């Protein structure tokens, strides 16, 4: 049986190295972000603008997607629609198969993780090498990303050094970061030239011009999208934006929120395959647009806010839960607050309902979200759906799948007590009078806390006495 | 009768909250004494129970709605409602209108929402209270809850009150803005994560060397003081209303 979220989180909490890796990295990222958003008013205005741009996209999503498709085609970019992860993988596999491709290099793409692309290609005899340094490390360790921006953030440089020593022939132990990056760089450079296909994600797809924007720091994205003869970009349908002029504010919000950079080292705008007379660039460019539940999310005006996300990862960086348990504990492709909102919606509440419990609703995520997604509200809404009493007939979303009889009965009792003042007063009176007889153990609460001590008299009682005293005074 | 400047109401409702009712009634009385001292009549509807936040945050909206509706029906006169907890205040101010959408009481919920004041916010903004510190010098750690910071946004008002107490020195623990891990039913459903967050918060508080912990939210206080007591840490925790009343009476 797969361990529950709670079990995985408990295990992560006990892992001292992991705790310190995440604590250090998250503190660093929070500070970096704060250092580039020093003007509170500018930040508020920029976030409001980002919110508006993305909300505007969602208000006309179907027509913008059609426009994106037409503009891309006009530019010579071939557009493919995939409803499911399997469809997306098959589309990519068929493109590669047609070209008899055996080796692909991939830039960082969470959507490719979402569809399980590496595994799909591997079982069909195609090697897919991750070229982002973090992703490369994760692939080498046969793990999954623990963060959507910094996939290997769970590892210390010493752990990476040991991994390189163990997995790469001829590499000795060094915890010098430059040397470690040098190792990866040398290996990857060779792969870029040999690769038959380059695969990348997309940060923004511009409908107006049919431009694919790719934000990165290492240059591997540019290599993947320019050196191999075929470039396949994969992204979710929500990544479309209306106009090229929407890009500067969104890009600024993305890089500052994600890594505290005013701009990344590379910003690629891909607008076509190699044109006649051009000396470089791929012969074919493909865009795979993935739905995977997004159009279902789109149907609900509240949950639709999920789709504003530009995948900066600031919500996880600032989440006090993620900062302590790390990304793997969520057991999903997208971890942290945005993962808690996205995963139960795309893969169903039945499978991922429990992860919505891993949140104190403190709101730190929503406070930093560059497009003002009310993450805590969405998490609360999903909790409600997972525990709903009424289950709809076609229930792919898993509504009501986590409703527990004991919990439902407990809340029913709670309601009876709190909606009827007479019962409430009796119960609270009893608690205050029996305070010394109260059990010393209250399940999980007393494992970490001393038992709470009720006051000898409730506020209601004290107020009653006060009122009686005043009315006596009035009578005198 | 006492004199009022036009902006200061003659009467207010007081919503005591269920945690104060059972565990911290002294904080409730202190808050009421402070308001009354300003010449404002405090009305405490005796039928009040809980704002309904626990089931609401757990996804049990039907149960939350019934209890919220019962509270809404009690606070109908057009006067402010003072709530000595940012978390409960946020429930009534920001979440009631959403929770009761489509409910016959929705208009009343909206009306009530506009009259909700967190206790520090009320004393500082509405009353513009002047406080005279009569207590000996002490140091305190102030824990501002996530609701106070993000939903009610009353942290400056709370500081404004405490800064008036000239013998009180406020110390800030590291990562002060990070959640203490209470989160209501979160502490019951995910006790390990909640405790890990609580332990970090307790450690940060202990590191300041200060022995008085003050907060405007009794949920956080119960969580943190409960963890401290389990650890035999000699820290005294108190609601801000109790501190203010104790030192200025």
HADDOCK unambig.tbl for C-alpha pairs under 7 A between the chains (distance, minus, plus):
assign (segid A and resid 6 and name CA) (segid B and resid 190 and name CA) 6.69 0.50 0.50
assign (segid A and resid 10 and name CA) (segid B and resid 192 and name CA) 6.15 0.50 0.50
assign (segid A and resid 320 and name CA) (segid B and resid 178 and name CA) 6.59 0.50 0.50
assign (segid A and resid 320 and name CA) (segid B and resid 179 and name CA) 6.61 0.50 0.50
assign (segid A and resid 321 and name CA) (segid B and resid 193 and name CA) 6.92 0.50 0.50
assign (segid A and resid 357 and name CA) (segid B and resid 186 and name CA) 6.93 0.50 0.50
assign (segid A and resid 358 and name CA) (segid B and resid 190 and name CA) 6.71 0.50 0.50
assign (segid A and resid 359 and name CA) (segid B and resid 186 and name CA) 6.93 0.50 0.50
assign (segid A and resid 360 and name CA) (segid B and resid 181 and name CA) 6.41 0.50 0.50
assign (segid A and resid 360 and name CA) (segid B and resid 182 and name CA) 6.88 0.50 0.50
assign (segid A and resid 360 and name CA) (segid B and resid 183 and name CA) 4.32 0.50 0.50
assign (segid A and resid 360 and name CA) (segid B and resid 186 and name CA) 5.64 0.50 0.50
assign (segid A and resid 361 and name CA) (segid B and resid 183 and name CA) 6.42 0.50 0.50
assign (segid A and resid 362 and name CA) (segid B and resid 146 and name CA) 5.31 0.50 0.50
assign (segid A and resid 362 and name CA) (segid B and resid 179 and name CA) 6.14 0.50 0.50
assign (segid A and resid 363 and name CA) (segid B and resid 150 and name CA) 6.82 0.50 0.50
assign (segid A and resid 380 and name CA) (segid B and resid 57 and name CA) 5.99 0.50 0.50
assign (segid A and resid 380 and name CA) (segid B and resid 59 and name CA) 6.24 0.50 0.50
assign (segid A and resid 381 and name CA) (segid B and resid 59 and name CA) 6.89 0.50 0.50
assign (segid A and resid 383 and name CA) (segid B and resid 58 and name CA) 6.37 0.50 0.50
assign (segid A and resid 383 and name CA) (segid B and resid 59 and name CA) 4.72 0.50 0.50
assign (segid A and resid 384 and name CA) (segid B and resid 59 and name CA) 3.51 0.50 0.50
assign (segid A and resid 384 and name CA) (segid B and resid 60 and name CA) 6.02 0.50 0.50
assign (segid A and resid 384 and name CA) (segid B and resid 61 and name CA) 6.89 0.50 0.50
assign (segid A and resid 387 and name CA) (segid B and resid 59 and name CA) 6.36 0.50 0.50
assign (segid A and resid 411 and name CA) (segid B and resid 55 and name CA) 6.75 0.50 0.50
assign (segid A and resid 411 and name CA) (segid B and resid 63 and name CA) 6.78 0.50 0.50
assign (segid A and resid 412 and name CA) (segid B and resid 63 and name CA) 6.77 0.50 0.50
assign (segid A and resid 415 and name CA) (segid B and resid 63 and name CA) 5.54 0.50 0.50
assign (segid A and resid 415 and name CA) (segid B and resid 67 and name CA) 6.49 0.50 0.50
assign (segid A and resid 418 and name CA) (segid B and resid 49 and name CA) 5.70 0.50 0.50
assign (segid A and resid 418 and name CA) (segid B and resid 50 and name CA) 6.47 0.50 0.50
assign (segid A and resid 418 and name CA) (segid B and resid 67 and name CA) 6.07 0.50 0.50
assign (segid A and resid 419 and name CA) (segid B and resid 66 and name CA) 6.56 0.50 0.50
assign (segid A and resid 419 and name CA) (segid B and resid 67 and name CA) 4.83 0.50 0.50
assign (segid A and resid 419 and name CA) (segid B and resid 70 and name CA) 6.01 0.50 0.50
assign (segid A and resid 421 and name CA) (segid B and resid 47 and name CA) 4.99 0.50 0.50
assign (segid A and resid 421 and name CA) (segid B and resid 48 and name CA) 6.73 0.50 0.50
assign (segid A and resid 421 and name CA) (segid B and resid 49 and name CA) 6.63 0.50 0.50
assign (segid A and resid 424 and name CA) (segid B and resid 49 and name CA) 6.86 0.50 0.50
assign (segid A and resid 428 and name CA) (segid B and resid 22 and name CA) 6.57 0.50 0.50
assign (segid A and resid 432 and name CA) (segid B and resid 22 and name CA) 6.96 0.50 0.50
assign (segid A and resid 444 and name CA) (segid B and resid 188 and name CA) 6.43 0.50 0.50
assign (segid A and resid 444 and name CA) (segid B and resid 191 and name CA) 6.15 0.50 0.50
assign (segid A and resid 445 and name CA) (segid B and resid 188 and name CA) 6.29 0.50 0.50
assign (segid A and resid 445 and name CA) (segid B and resid 191 and name CA) 6.94 0.50 0.50
assign (segid A and resid 448 and name CA) (segid B and resid 195 and name CA) 6.40 0.50 0.50
assign (segid A and resid 448 and name CA) (segid B and resid 227 and name CA) 5.94 0.50 0.50
assign (segid A and resid 448 and name CA) (segid B and resid 230 and name CA) 6.92 0.50 0.50
assign (segid A and resid 449 and name CA) (segid B and resid 226 and name CA) 4.48 0.50 0.50
assign (segid A and resid 449 and name CA) (segid B and resid 227 and name CA) 4.38 0.50 0.50
assign (segid A and resid 449 and name CA) (segid B and resid 230 and name CA) 5.33 0.50 0.50
assign (segid A and resid 450 and name CA) (segid B and resid 226 and name CA) 4.99 0.50 0.50
assign (segid A and resid 450 and name CA) (segid B and resid 227 and name CA) 6.52 0.50 0.50
assign (segid A and resid 450 and name CA) (segid B and resid 229 and name CA) 5.91 0.50 0.50
assign (segid A and resid 450 and name CA) (segid B and resid 230 and name CA) 4.77 0.50 0.50
assign (segid A and resid 452 and name CA) (segid B and resid 226 and name CA) 6.83 0.50 0.50
assign (segid A and resid 453 and name CA) (segid B and resid 23 and name CA) 6.64 0.50 0.50
assign (segid A and resid 454 and name CA) (segid B and resid 22 and name CA) 5.55 0.50 0.50
assign (segid A and resid 454 and name CA) (segid B and resid 23 and name CA) 4.62 0.50 0.50
assign (segid A and resid 455 and name CA) (segid B and resid 22 and name CA) 6.01 0.50 0.50
assign (segid A and resid 455 and name CA) (segid B and resid 23 and name CA) 5.14 0.50 0.50
assign (segid A and resid 455 and name CA) (segid B and resid 24 and name CA) 6.66 0.50 0.50
assign (segid A and resid 458 and name CA) (segid B and resid 21 and name CA) 5.08 0.50 0.50
assign (segid A and resid 458 and name CA) (segid B and resid 22 and name CA) 5.09 0.50 0.50
assign (segid A and resid 458 and name CA) (segid B and resid 25 and name CA) 5.82 0.50 0.50
assign (segid A and resid 459 and name CA) (segid B and resid 21 and name CA) 4.53 0.50 0.50
assign (segid A and resid 459 and name CA) (segid B and resid 22 and name CA) 6.92 0.50 0.50
assign (segid A and resid 459 and name CA) (segid B and resid 25 and name CA) 4.52 0.50 0.50
assign (segid A and resid 459 and name CA) (segid B and resid 28 and name CA) 6.67 0.50 0.50
assign (segid A and resid 460 and name CA) (segid B and resid 21 and name CA) 6.53 0.50 0.50
assign (segid A and resid 460 and name CA) (segid B and resid 46 and name CA) 6.60 0.50 0.50
